[in-house]
């Protein structure tokens, strides 16, 4: 194994290929996380509610349901998906996007997330040299992909991902991997309280909730990874991304009614952009501001 690592360090093309394939495989797992984690959370909430409010007679689903069990099945015919049908990207292409048993269509989203994860992992491998920072950057990327799609689907940013991301950011910066530890601690605090303050000002003025606590925790995590100095630029990028994508969604939608949109995906996009291009963007930002 050590010889393989040394070879990848010496031959960048080998490293890029390995990381891309690994990213595609991880993307397959992220599809599971994106779908199952919210369901697991809902089941846990129902179980707690049933325990505290037995008079509600809530229906509690039986059986084990986690990231591993039960095995994946076709939602149309309940066909158990075998290993040969579960090869990331390849199985979907060979089966022409259909279930092997009943021929119902399989969503393009699954291979899209696998491909996206592979491509973003490749970019990270190109930017970061072989070593611990590369591994940390990959874990950061994979976590943000999960949060992005979960938030799009459910308007939730699970603590099961945001909080470990925050604490891990502080831990890896003990030795100054991406920023100094003091800056990381301040980044986590300022990241949380900046959005927390905006939330309460907006709520007091309008009586409505403009964002959720998951957004506070995600920005705190980004501050823990990159320091308080990165927060203004991350907020600026996320706001810009939200405006562009939001306008595009409205224009493309047949229903022009105003609907709530999650802010977490745009924070995640801004965090990943800062991970890859942070130094260049910071220099450009301060050259324009100062």
N, C-alpha and C positions, 0 to 999 in steps of 0.2 A: 504493500500500500504506500509506503514512504517513497518507493521508487516512482510510483505513478504520480504522486504529488510533485516530486522533483521534476518529472518530465513535463507536467502541465505548467509548472513555473517557467520552464525553459522554452516550451513551445506554446505560444499564446493560442494558436489555432486549435490545439488539442483542448486547451482550457475552455475556449469559447464553445466548442462542440459539446463538451461534457456538461457545461453549465446550461446550455440551451436544452439539451435532452432532459437534464434534471429538472429544469423549470417546467417543461411540458408534463413530466410525471407529477410534479408538485401541483401543477394546475389541475390535474385530475382529482387529486385529494382536496384541493380548494373547492371544487364543485360540490364535494360531499359536505364540507364545512359550511359553505354558503347556504345550502338547502337544509341541512340537518340541525345546525346549531340553533336557529330560531325556533324550530319545532321542539327541540330539547328544552329550550327556555320556556316555551308556552306550556309544555307538559309539567315542568317544575312549578310554574305559577299556579296552574290549575290544582296541582297536588297540594300546594300550600293553602290555597283558598278552600279546598275541600276539607282540609284538616281544621282550619279555623272557623269555617262557616258550614258545618255539616247540614244545616237546614236548607242550604241552596241545592243540595242533591246534584252536584256537578258530576258529569260523566268523566271518569278517569280512564284513559287508554291503558290497557294491560300490555304486558310484554316489554322486553328490553328494547330501548331505542337510544343509540348513541352514534358516535362517528364510525363505528365498526360493525355493529349489529343493529338491525338485520342486514343481510346482503342486498345489494341493489336489484330491483326488479323493474320490469316494464310497467309503467302506470296504466297502460291500456289492457294488457292481457295477463299481467302478473307473472310473466315469464322470468325465471331467475336468470340473471345475466351472468354468463360464464366468463372465465378469464380471457378466452379468445375474443370475446365481444367487448372487452373492457380495456383494450389497449389504447392509450391516449392518442387522439387524432387519427391513427391508422384504422382502428375499427370503424369509426364513423365514416371515413372515406370509403373503405371496402364495402360497407353495408349501405352505401349511398344515403346515409342519414336516416335509415329506417331500422326498426326492430327486426331482428333476424327471424323471429317467430311469427309475428302478426303483421309485419310491414307498416306499422304506424310510424309516423314521422318522429324522429328524435330531434329535439330542439338544437338549433345551430349554436345556441349559447354555450353548450358544453365544450365543443371543440374550440370555440372562440376564446373562452377563458383559458383553456390549455395553451392555445397558441399565444395569447397575450402574455401569459406568465412566462413562456419560453422566450419571447422576444424581449420583454423587460429584463429578464434575468441575463440575457445576452448583453444588453446595453450596460447593465451594472458590471458585468465581467470585463467589458471593454474599458470602463472608466476606472475601476478599482484594481490595483495590482493583487496578485495572488497572495492570500494571507487572511488573517482574522477580520480586517475591515471588509473584505469582500464577502465573507460569510455573514457578518452582521448586516451588511447592506442587502443581501439576498433575503434574509429573514424579515427585514424591515419591509422590503418590496412585497413579499408574499402576504404579510399581515395586512398591508394596505389594500391589496387586491380583495382579500376576504371582506374587509370592512366596507369597501366601496360597494360591492354588489349586495351585501346584506342590507346596507342602508337604503340602497335603491329599492330593494324588494319590500322591506318591512319598516323603514323609517327608524331603525334601531342600530345602535353601535354597541355591541355586547361588551360588558365589563370583562368577559372571559378573554377578550383580545386586547382591548384598550389599556387595561390596567397592567397586564404583563409587559405590554409594549412600553409603557411609561417607566416602570421599574427597571426593565432591561436597558432602556436608554440611559438611565442614571448609572447603572452598574458598569456599562461598557465605557462610560466617560470618566470613570475613576482614574484611568490612565490617559485620559484625553484623546480617545479614539477619534471623535468628531469635534469635540469642543472641551473646554475645561470643566471640571466638576462643579465649580461655583456657578459658572454660566449655565450649566445644565440644570442645576437646582433652581436657579432664578427663572430659567426658561419654563420649567414645569409649573412653577408658581404663577408667573405672569400669564402664561398660556391659559391656565385654568381661570384665573380671576378676571382676565380681560373679557372673555366671552360671558362669564358669569355676571359681570357688571352690566354688560350690554343686555343680557337676558332680563335682568330685573328692571332696568330703566325702561325697556320696551314694554314689559308686563305692567309696570305701574302707570305708564302713559296710555296704553291701549287696552289693558285687561286681557291681552292674549299672550300666548307663549310663542316666541319667534324661533326658538331652537330648543334642543334637548340637552340634558346633562352629558350625554355621550359626546357631543361636540366639544364641550369643555375639556373632557378627559382626553380626547384625541389631540386637541391643540396642546394640552399639557404634555402629552407624549412627544409631540413634535418638538416642543421646547426642550424637553429632556434630552432628545437626540442631538439637537443642533445649537442649543443655547438661546438665551433671550434675544440676542442680536438678530436671529433669523426670523423672529415672529412678525415684525412689520411686513417683511417681504412675503412670507407665507400667507398672511392674511390678504395682502394685495393680490397675489397670484390666485388664491382661492376665490376671491370676489370676482376677479376678471373671468376665470373659468366658469363660475356659476352663472354670470351674466350671459356669456356667449352660448353655453349649452342650454340655459334656460330659454333664451330667445329662440334658439334652433328647435327646441322641443315644442314650444308654443306654435311656431310657424308650421311645423310638420304635423301637429295634431289637428284633427277635425273638430274636436271639442275645444273651443277657445276659452272655456271657463277657467278662472284662476284656481289653482290647486296647490296645496303645500308641497314643497320640494325639499329633499334632504340636503343639508349643508355638508355632511360628513364626506361624501365622495369628492367634493371640491377641495376640502382640506387635505384629503388623501392625495389627490392629484398634485396639489401645491407642495406637499411634503416630499413626494417622490421627485418632482422637478427640482426641488432644492437639494435633495440628496445627490442628484447627478450633476446639476449645473449651478449649485449654490455659490461657489466662489466667483464665477463669471457674472451671475446675476446680481450678487451683492456689490461687486465693483461697479457694474452698470447703474444700479439703483442709486448708490451714494454719489456717483459722478453726476447724475441728473438732479439729485435733491440738493446737494451742497454746491 
